Amino acid sequence: MKHERATEELRELAALYALGSLTQLEARSFEIHIHEECPACRAEYLRFQRIAAGIGFAAEEVAPPEYLRDLLTARVERGEQIPLPAEMPGNNLEDKPQPKKPPVQPFARSAVFQPPQQKPGFFPWILAAALAILALMAFYAWRSEQRANGRLQAKAAAAQSDAENLRILMDVRNARSTDLEQIQAMSGKPGVRMARLAGQAPAPSAAGAILWDPQESRYLVFGHFPPADEGMAYQLWLLTQTTKIPAGLLKVDPTGRTFTSAGIQHQASDITGAGVTVEPAQGSPTPTTRFHALGRFE
């Protein structure tokens, strides 16, 4: 199978193959794979092969000991003093003229002996290869641990987010249960009047209801209103035949839901209805916009 790009597993396999650390079966399988013209794996193998080839020459050369020069010089001098035999069977050296040989000059003791260059030993290469393998193993172990920590942190964050969402849902559910209890308690009191708030032209989707307790001059409004513009707020008005009594601002959440309970100081027994307008965030003593919702008490 050809790979479009080298993965971390393929890089690790190519590195171990270049260092000769794979088993015979694994090495044979990798050789077959790169010979099947997989450019990604072959490129990684060639890269690690160049690195492995240079590992053995990374060690510094070691100079030979001083006594080795004297030992070699002495052995060369002894070899020059060995006399050649005068006669050999079937050959008379005296009958043949012998070429003159130039006198052999002995090695001077003061001459500096230059030892032949020695190739690095096999042990430094093995040590370097072992260190490279250990470094690769440590790197991949560190990467694996980092990934595992990242997954654990992501799971912990997700669990914390789920717990927070569950808490919010429970708070909303409990709040609605409390709201329902307040509505039931207030609507069951004698003398409490109720009006349905219907959306008007500025906000046809607005809808809600208001419970009015004349004895305690207290109201309870619940429903849904479109979000008001920035810097504006919904304000409630209690209506009589001749006036509009400001009853305070409604608490509307970002979803448009409102549940507001409050009392007013105005003692009025002739309240016939209620209305909602949009006013500045600090409220207004008189309505400045058209009614967004209106309702008449039964």
matplotlib code that plots the C-alpha trace (Angstrom):
import matplotlib.pyplot as plt

x = [0.0, 1.4, 1.3, 0.8, 2.8, 5.0, 3.3, 5.2, 4.9, 6.5, 9.3, 10.0, 10.0, 12.4, 14.7, 14.8, 15.4, 18.3, 19.9, 19.4, 17.2, 14.3, 13.8, 14.4, 10.7, 10.0, 13.0, 12.0, 8.5, 9.7, 12.1, 9.2, 7.2, 9.8, 10.5, 6.9, 7.5, 6.2, 7.8, 7.0, 8.5, 11.5, 12.3, 12.2, 14.4, 17.1, 17.1, 17.7, 20.2, 22.4, 22.1, 23.0, 26.0, 27.5, 27.1, 30.1, 32.4, 31.3, 33.9, 37.3, 40.4, 42.8, 46.6, 48.8, 51.0, 54.6, 56.2, 54.7, 57.1, 60.2, 58.9, 58.3, 61.7, 63.5, 61.8, 62.7, 66.4, 66.5, 65.1, 67.8, 70.6, 69.6, 72.2, 71.1, 72.4, 75.5, 74.5, 71.2, 70.7, 71.0, 72.1, 75.7, 75.6, 79.3, 79.0, 76.5, 77.2, 75.2, 73.7, 74.9, 72.4, 72.4, 73.4, 70.5, 70.3, 69.0, 66.1, 67.0, 65.8, 64.9, 62.6, 58.9, 57.1, 53.7, 51.4, 49.0, 45.5, 43.3, 39.6, 37.3, 36.7, 33.5, 32.6, 32.0, 29.6, 27.6, 27.5, 26.4, 23.7, 22.5, 22.3, 20.4, 17.9, 17.4, 16.9, 14.3, 12.5, 12.5, 11.2, 8.3, 7.5, 7.4, 5.2, 2.8, 2.6, 1.9, -0.9, -2.4, -2.3, -4.0, -6.8, -7.2, -7.4, -9.9, -12.1, -11.8, -12.8, -15.7, -16.9, -16.6, -18.6, -21.3, -21.5, -21.9, -24.6, -26.4, -26.3, -27.7, -30.5, -31.3, -31.3, -33.7, -36.0, -36.0, -36.7, -39.6, -40.9, -40.7, -42.3, -45.2, -45.7, -45.8, -48.3, -50.6, -50.3, -51.2, -53.9, -55.7, -55.9, -59.4, -59.7, -56.7, -57.4, -55.8, -55.3, -53.8, -51.1, -51.4, -48.8, -49.4, -48.1, -44.5, -44.1, -46.8, -45.0, -45.1, -47.4, -47.9, -50.2, -50.4, -51.9, -52.9, -53.5, -55.4, -55.2, -51.4, -50.8, -48.6, -48.4, -46.9, -46.0, -44.9, -44.5, -42.2, -41.1, -38.7, -35.3, -35.2, -32.6, -29.4, -29.9, -33.6, -35.9, -39.5, -41.6, -45.0, -47.9, -51.2, -54.0, -57.1, -59.7, -57.7, -54.0, -51.1, -49.3, -45.6, -45.2, -41.4, -39.2, -39.7, -36.8, -36.3, -33.6, -31.6, -34.2, -37.0, -38.6, -39.8, -41.0, -41.3, -43.0, -43.1, -45.3, -46.2, -46.9, -49.9, -53.2, -55.7, -58.9, -60.0, -57.3, -58.8, -55.8, -52.1, -49.6, -45.9, -43.7, -40.0, -38.3, -34.8, -33.0, -33.5, -37.3, -39.6, -42.4, -44.6, -44.8, -42.5, -43.3, -46.3, -47.6, -45.9, -48.4, -51.9, -54.4, -57.6, -58.4, -61.3]
y = [0.0, 3.4, 6.3, 9.9, 11.2, 9.7, 9.2, 9.1, 5.2, 5.1, 7.4, 5.2, 2.1, 3.7, 4.8, 1.4, -0.3, 2.1, 1.3, -2.5, -2.9, -4.6, -8.4, -10.3, -10.7, -6.9, -5.9, -8.1, -6.8, -3.1, -3.9, -5.3, -2.2, 0.4, -1.6, -1.4, 2.3, 4.0, 7.5, 8.6, 5.5, 5.4, 9.0, 8.5, 5.4, 7.2, 10.2, 7.9, 5.8, 8.9, 9.8, 6.2, 6.2, 9.2, 7.9, 5.6, 8.5, 10.8, 9.5, 11.3, 9.6, 8.3, 8.8, 5.7, 5.3, 6.6, 3.2, 1.9, 4.1, 2.6, -0.9, -0.6, 1.1, -1.7, -4.4, -2.6, -2.4, -6.0, -7.0, -5.1, -6.9, -10.4, -11.6, -13.2, -16.8, -16.8, -19.8, -21.4, -24.8, -24.6, -21.0, -19.6, -16.0, -15.5, -16.1, -13.4, -9.7, -8.3, -4.8, -2.3, -1.4, 2.0, 2.1, 1.8, 4.6, 3.6, 5.3, 8.3, 8.2, 11.8, 11.4, 11.7, 8.5, 9.1, 6.1, 5.1, 6.5, 4.1, 3.7, 4.2, 1.2, -0.8, -0.1, 3.7, 3.0, 0.5, 3.0, 5.9, 3.7, 2.6, 6.2, 7.2, 4.4, 5.4, 9.0, 8.0, 5.8, 8.6, 11.1, 8.9, 8.0, 11.7, 12.4, 9.6, 10.9, 14.4, 13.1, 11.1, 14.2, 16.2, 13.7, 13.6, 17.4, 17.5, 14.9, 16.8, 20.1, 18.4, 16.8, 20.2, 21.8, 19.1, 19.5, 23.3, 22.9, 20.4, 22.8, 25.6, 23.4, 22.4, 26.0, 26.9, 24.0, 24.8, 28.5, 27.6, 25.4, 28.2, 30.6, 28.2, 27.9, 31.8, 32.0, 29.3, 31.0, 34.4, 33.4, 31.5, 34.6, 36.3, 39.5, 38.9, 40.0, 38.7, 40.2, 38.6, 40.7, 40.6, 41.8, 45.1, 46.5, 47.3, 43.7, 41.3, 38.3, 39.6, 37.5, 37.2, 37.7, 39.9, 39.1, 42.1, 42.1, 45.3, 44.7, 44.5, 46.7, 44.0, 42.5, 39.4, 39.5, 36.5, 35.9, 36.4, 39.6, 40.2, 41.5, 45.2, 47.4, 48.2, 50.8, 50.2, 48.2, 47.0, 49.1, 48.1, 50.6, 50.1, 51.8, 53.6, 55.6, 58.8, 57.9, 55.6, 54.5, 53.5, 50.1, 49.5, 47.7, 44.1, 41.7, 40.0, 37.4, 37.1, 34.6, 37.1, 35.3, 37.5, 36.7, 39.9, 40.4, 43.8, 46.2, 49.8, 52.6, 54.0, 53.0, 52.6, 50.7, 51.8, 50.0, 48.5, 47.2, 47.0, 47.8, 47.4, 49.9, 50.2, 53.0, 54.0, 51.6, 53.9, 54.1, 56.9, 58.7, 58.7, 56.5, 57.7, 54.9, 53.0, 50.1, 46.8, 44.7, 45.5, 43.7, 44.3, 42.9, 40.6]
z = [0.0, -1.0, 1.4, 0.4, 3.3, 6.0, 9.4, 12.8, 12.7, 9.3, 10.4, 13.4, 11.2, 8.7, 11.5, 13.1, 9.7, 8.9, 12.2, 11.7, 14.7, 13.1, 13.2, 10.0, 9.3, 9.9, 7.8, 4.9, 5.0, 5.0, 2.1, 0.0, 0.9, -0.2, -3.4, -4.3, -5.2, -2.1, -2.4, 1.2, 2.9, 0.6, 1.2, 5.0, 4.7, 2.6, 5.0, 8.0, 6.1, 5.5, 9.2, 10.3, 7.8, 9.5, 13.0, 12.8, 11.8, 14.5, 17.0, 17.2, 16.0, 18.7, 18.4, 18.8, 21.9, 21.9, 22.3, 19.1, 17.0, 18.7, 18.4, 14.6, 14.1, 15.9, 13.9, 10.6, 11.6, 12.6, 9.2, 7.3, 9.1, 8.1, 5.5, 2.3, 1.5, -0.7, -2.8, -3.6, -5.1, -8.9, -8.9, -8.5, -7.4, -7.9, -11.6, -12.1, -11.6, -8.8, -9.1, -6.7, -4.1, -2.6, 1.1, 3.4, 5.8, 9.2, 10.7, 12.8, 16.3, 16.2, 13.1, 13.9, 13.1, 11.4, 12.1, 9.4, 9.6, 11.6, 10.9, 13.9, 15.9, 15.8, 19.5, 19.1, 16.2, 18.3, 21.2, 18.9, 17.3, 20.7, 21.9, 18.7, 19.3, 22.9, 21.9, 19.3, 21.9, 24.5, 21.9, 20.9, 24.5, 25.3, 22.3, 23.3, 26.9, 25.6, 23.5, 26.3, 28.6, 25.9, 25.5, 29.3, 29.5, 26.7, 28.4, 31.7, 30.0, 28.3, 31.5, 33.3, 30.5, 30.7, 34.4, 34.1, 31.4, 33.7, 36.6, 34.4, 33.2, 36.8, 37.9, 35.1, 35.9, 39.6, 38.8, 36.5, 39.2, 41.7, 39.2, 38.7, 42.5, 42.7, 39.9, 41.5, 44.9, 43.6, 41.3, 44.1, 46.3, 46.5, 44.6, 42.3, 38.7, 35.6, 32.1, 29.0, 27.3, 23.5, 21.1, 19.2, 15.9, 17.2, 18.6, 17.2, 18.6, 22.2, 24.5, 28.3, 31.2, 34.4, 37.8, 39.8, 43.6, 44.5, 48.2, 48.3, 45.2, 43.8, 40.3, 38.7, 34.9, 32.9, 29.2, 26.2, 24.5, 21.6, 22.8, 23.2, 21.5, 23.2, 26.0, 26.0, 28.4, 28.7, 31.1, 32.6, 32.9, 34.9, 33.0, 34.4, 32.6, 32.9, 33.5, 32.9, 36.2, 35.8, 37.5, 36.9, 34.4, 33.4, 33.8, 30.3, 29.8, 26.5, 25.2, 25.7, 28.7, 31.5, 35.0, 37.1, 40.5, 42.2, 44.1, 43.5, 45.9, 44.0, 45.6, 42.8, 42.7, 39.3, 37.3, 34.1, 32.2, 31.7, 28.9, 28.0, 26.2, 25.3, 27.3, 28.1, 30.4, 33.5, 32.9, 32.1, 34.0, 31.0, 27.9, 25.0, 22.5, 21.3, 23.4, 22.4, 24.4, 25.9, 28.1, 30.0, 33.4, 33.7]

ax = plt.figure().add_subplot(projection="3d")
ax.plot(x, y, z, "-o")
ax.set_aspect("equal")
plt.show()
